[in-house]
């Protein structure tokens, strides 16, 4: 069975997130952020933590 990847909650550096020993999942949302800026969208990111 494959081990689930952890969310990088509290990690501040890309280096920490990409460390293979830590087994974090990384999702790049750069394109989504740029699309919202260019479209003038009024979306807000809400944190449930």
Secondary structure, DSSP 8 states (H G I E B T S, - for coil): -----EE-TT---HHHHH-TTT-EE----HHHHHHHHHHT---------
